[in-house]
C-alpha cells in the first residue's frame, strides 16, 4: 500500500489525517506502509551496527531538531539529543516553561515560528490533539515522542528489539500486553494491524483502550481482549507491561494499585507463558508494582535492548523524514 493509499484508508476509518502535501510526519504506526516500516527497522539496525563498528553516518549535517517537552523523560531526551548529534545535526531542548503551548502561545503559532528556524520538531506532550495541531500547522516534519493516545517511537524500538531476538518476520509471534489500555496498548493495536502478529490484551475492567482502537482491534481479529492476566499470557512469546499510573494520573495512584494488583508481571504469571518468553517494559518501571525486581532484572528481560533501540529507531525516523532516499537505499539492500 502506498503512503497516499494508507492516508486515504485512515481518513475513511475516521482516523486523524494531518500531513501537508509534500511533507511527512511520524505521529502513529498507522500512517506507515509495510514497506516503510520494514525500511525503518532495517535502517535502525544498520545505524546500530555502524555505531558499534565506529562508522559515522552524518546524514543530517547542519540540520536542527526542536524538542518540545511538556512531560519530562530520561530516555526520550537523551536518545533524541544524542541521535541528532550522531547524525551531524543539533538538537534544542525546550522545557515546559520555555513555550507554554496553549497558555503562553498557541500550538499554531509555535508550529509556524519553529518551522522558520528548524528542520524537525519533536513533541512529548499530554494531549494528542496538541501533537496533531502542531503537525497540521508546521511546514517541517513533526515526530510524536509520546502523547496520551500513542507512543510510536517506543513501538518502533520495541519491534527492532523483537527482530533482534526472533528474526525479521514477526507475524507468528504471540504478544501479550498486560496492564493499562492506554497509549502503549493502542500503539500495539496499530502495530498488530500493520504486521499481523497475535496480540493478547490483559487489561482490568474499566481500563480498556479507547473505543475506536478497541473496535478496530475486534474488527481486524488480530487477538483477544481479556480481563484475566493468566489467559492473556498463556503460551505467549512476549509479555509486555507498562506503569499502572502514568504521568498526570497521580491522584488515581491508590485506586489503580488496587485495580491492577492481579496484573503484576512476576514469576508466577511468567510461568504461564512459553518457556522461551521474553519480558518487555518501556520504562520507567515502578518496581514491585507492575513488575517485580526478579523479572525486570532477570534473564528473560530485554528492557535495556528496548531502551538502547530508542536511539537507533529514532535516528531512522529523522533520516527518513528529511532524507527518504537513504531509507529506500537501505531497504533495497536489506531485501536483496
C-alpha positions in Angstrom: 0.0 0.0 0.0 1.4 3.4 -0.9 1.6 6.3 1.6 -1.2 8.1 -0.2 -3.4 5.0 -0.1 -2.6 4.5 3.6 -3.6 8.0 4.3 -6.9 7.6 2.5 -7.6 4.4 4.3 -7.1 6.2 7.7 -9.4 9.0 6.6 -12.1 6.5 5.6 -11.8 4.9 9.1 -12.2 8.2 10.8 -8.6 8.4 11.9 -6.6 11.6 12.1 -5.0 12.8 8.8 -2.8 15.8 9.4 0.0 15.8 6.9 0.5 18.7 4.5 1.2 17.9 0.9 5.0 17.4 0.3 5.9 16.6 3.9 5.6 13.5 6.2 5.2 13.4 9.9 5.6 10.4 12.3 2.6 10.6 14.6 1.5 7.0 14.7 2.1 3.5 13.3 -1.0 3.5 11.2 0.4 6.1 8.8 3.2 3.8 7.8 3.1 1.3 4.9 4.5 -2.2 5.4 7.4 -1.2 3.2 8.1 2.0 5.2 8.0 0.0 8.5 10.4 -2.6 7.1 12.7 0.2 5.8 12.7 2.0 9.2 13.6 -1.2 11.0 16.3 -2.0 8.5 17.8 1.5 8.8 17.7 1.3 12.6 19.5 -2.0 12.5 22.1 -0.5 10.1 22.7 2.5 12.4 23.1 0.3 15.4 25.7 -1.9 13.6 27.6 1.1 12.2 27.7 2.8 15.6 29.2 -0.3 17.2 31.7 -0.5 14.4 32.7 3.1 14.7 31.2 4.1 11.3 29.8 7.6 11.2 26.6 8.4 9.4 26.2 12.3 9.4 23.1 12.3 7.1 21.6 15.4 8.9 24.7 17.6 9.0 23.7 21.2 9.6 20.1 20.3 10.5 18.3 21.3 13.7 15.7 19.4 15.8 13.4 21.3 18.2 12.5 19.1 21.1 9.3 20.2 22.9 8.8 18.6 26.3 5.6 19.0 28.2 6.3 15.8 30.0 9.9 15.1 31.2 11.8 11.9 30.2 15.2 10.4 30.6 15.2 8.1 27.6 13.4 10.4 25.1 15.6 13.4 25.7 18.9 11.6 25.7 18.1 9.3 22.7 16.9 12.2 20.5 19.6 14.6 21.5 22.4 12.0 21.2 20.9 10.7 17.9 20.8 14.1 16.3 24.4 14.7 17.3 25.4 11.3 15.8 23.6 12.3 12.6 25.7 15.5 12.4 22.9 17.8 13.5 21.9 19.8 16.5 19.0 19.4 19.0 17.4 22.2 21.1 15.7 21.2 24.3 12.5 23.2 25.0 11.2 22.7 28.6 7.5 23.1 29.5 8.1 26.6 30.8 10.0 27.7 27.7 6.9 27.7 25.4 3.7 27.0 27.4 1.7 25.7 24.4 -1.9 26.6 24.9 -1.1 29.0 27.7 1.6 31.5 26.6 1.2 30.7 22.9 -1.0 28.6 20.7 0.2 25.4 19.1 -0.5 27.0 15.7 1.9 30.0 16.4 4.6 27.7 17.9 4.5 25.4 14.8 4.7 28.3 12.3 7.5 30.0 14.1 9.6 26.9 14.7 9.1 26.0 11.0 11.1 29.1 10.1 14.1 28.1 12.2 14.4 24.4 12.5 14.2 21.3 10.2 12.3 18.9 12.5 10.0 19.2 15.5 9.7 16.5 18.2 7.0 16.8 20.9 6.3 14.8 24.1 3.0 16.0 25.4 -0.1 15.1 27.4 -2.6 15.9 24.7 -2.6 14.1 21.3 -4.7 16.9 19.9 -1.7 19.3 20.6 0.5 17.0 18.6 -2.0 16.9 15.7 -2.4 20.7 15.6 1.4 21.1 15.7 1.7 18.8 12.7 -1.1 20.5 10.8 0.4 23.9 11.2 4.1 23.1 10.8 5.7 23.1 7.4 8.5 20.8 8.7 8.1 17.2 9.9 6.7 16.6 13.3 7.5 13.5 15.5 5.3 12.2 18.2 7.5 11.2 21.1 4.5 10.3 23.3 1.0 11.6 23.8 -1.9 10.4 25.9 -3.1 8.4 22.9 0.0 6.8 21.2 3.7 6.2 21.6 5.0 5.2 18.1 8.7 5.9 18.8 8.7 3.3 21.6 6.9 0.8 19.4 9.5 1.1 16.6 12.3 0.5 19.2 10.3 -2.5 20.6 9.8 -4.0 17.1 13.6 -3.6 16.5 14.3 -5.5 19.7 11.9 -8.3 18.8 13.6 -8.7 15.4 16.9 -9.0 17.1 15.6 -11.8 19.3 13.1 -13.6 17.0 14.2 -12.7 13.4 12.8 -10.3 10.9 9.4 -12.0 10.4 7.3 -11.2 13.5 3.9 -12.4 12.1 3.9 -15.7 14.0 4.5 -14.1 17.4 2.0 -14.2 20.2 2.5 -10.9 22.2 0.7 -10.3 25.5 0.2 -6.8 26.8 -0.6 -6.8 30.5 -1.7 -3.5 32.1 -3.4 -0.3 31.2 -5.1 0.0 27.8 -3.5 3.4 27.4 -1.2 4.9 24.8 1.2 1.9 24.5 -1.6 -0.6 24.3 -3.2 1.4 21.5 0.2 1.6 19.6 0.4 -2.2 19.9 -3.0 -2.4 18.3 -1.8 -0.3 15.4 1.4 -2.5 15.1 -0.7 -5.7 15.1 -2.8 -4.3 12.3 0.2 -3.4 10.3 2.2 -6.6 10.8 -0.4 -9.3 11.7 1.0 -10.9 14.8 -1.3 -12.1 17.5 -1.9 -9.5 20.3 -3.5 -10.6 23.6 -4.6 -7.7 25.8 -4.8 -8.5 29.5 -6.5 -5.4 30.9 -8.6 -4.8 34.1 -12.2 -3.8 33.6 -12.6 -0.1 33.2 -9.2 0.4 31.7 -9.7 -0.8 28.2 -8.4 1.0 25.1 -10.3 3.9 23.6 -13.5 2.7 21.8 -12.1 3.5 18.3 -9.0 1.4 18.9 -11.0 -1.4 20.5 -13.4 -1.5 17.6 -10.5 -1.7 15.2 -8.9 -4.5 17.2 -12.0 -6.6 17.2 -12.9 -5.9 13.6 -9.5 -7.0 12.3 -9.4 -10.0 14.7 -5.7 -9.9 15.5 -6.1 -11.2 19.0 -8.2 -11.1 22.1 -9.0 -8.8 25.0 -9.4 -10.4 28.4 -9.7 -9.3 32.0 -7.7 -12.4 33.1 -3.9 -11.9 33.0 -3.3 -15.6 33.0 -5.4 -16.1 29.9 -3.6 -13.2 28.3 -0.1 -14.6 28.7 -0.9 -18.3 28.1 1.8 -19.6 25.7 2.9 -16.0 24.8 6.3 -15.4 23.2 6.4 -11.9 24.7 5.0 -10.3 27.8 4.8 -6.5 27.7 3.9 -4.3 30.6 3.9 -0.6 31.5 3.4 1.5 34.6 -0.1 1.4 36.1 -0.1 5.2 36.8 1.1 7.4 34.1 2.3 11.0 34.5 -0.7 13.2 35.1 -2.7 10.3 36.8 -1.0 10.6 40.2 -4.3 11.3 42.0 -5.6 7.9 40.8 -2.5 6.0 42.0 -4.0 4.3 45.1 -7.1 3.2 43.2 -5.1 2.0 40.3 -2.8 -0.1 42.5 -5.9 -1.9 43.8 -7.5 -2.4 40.4 -4.2 -3.7 38.8 -2.9 -5.8 41.7 -3.6 -9.1 39.9 -1.9 -7.9 36.8 1.7 -7.8 38.1 4.3 -9.4 35.9 6.0 -11.8 38.3 7.5 -15.3 38.2 4.0 -16.8 38.8 2.5 -15.1 35.8 5.6 -15.7 33.7 5.2 -19.5 34.3 2.1 -19.5 32.1 3.9 -18.1 29.1 6.0 -20.0 26.6 9.3 -21.3 28.1 11.3 -19.0 25.8 9.1 -16.0 26.5 10.8 -12.6 26.8 9.7 -9.7 29.0 9.4 -6.1 27.9 8.8 -2.8 29.6 9.1 0.7 28.1 10.4 2.2 31.4 10.5 3.9 33.8 9.3 0.9 35.9 7.7 1.1 39.3 9.5 -1.9 40.8 7.2 -4.0 43.0 4.1 -2.7 41.3 3.5 -3.7 37.6 6.7 -5.8 37.6 8.9 -7.5 40.2 12.7 -6.9 40.6 13.3 -10.6 39.8 11.6 -10.4 36.4 12.8 -6.9 35.4 16.4 -7.8 36.2 16.1 -11.5 35.1 17.4 -13.3 32.1 14.2 -13.0 30.1 14.1 -9.2 30.4 15.1 -7.2 27.3 14.2 -3.8 28.6 17.7 -2.4 28.1 17.6 -3.5 24.5 14.4 -1.6 24.1 15.9 1.5 25.7 19.0 1.4 23.6 17.0 0.9 20.4 15.1 4.2 21.0 18.4 5.8 19.9 18.7 3.9 16.6 15.0 3.8 15.7 14.5 7.5 16.2 17.6 8.2 14.1 16.0 6.1 11.4 12.8 8.2 11.7 14.6 11.5 11.5 16.6 10.5 8.4 13.5 9.1 6.7 11.6 12.3 7.2 14.5 14.5 5.8 16.4 12.1 3.6 13.9 9.4 2.4 16.3 8.2 -0.3 18.6 6.8 2.5 15.7 4.7 3.7 14.9 3.5 0.2 18.5 2.5 -0.4 18.8 0.7 2.9 15.5 -1.2 2.3 16.6 -2.3 -1.1 19.9 -3.6 0.2 18.2 -5.3 3.2 15.7 -7.2 1.0 18.3 -8.3 -1.5 
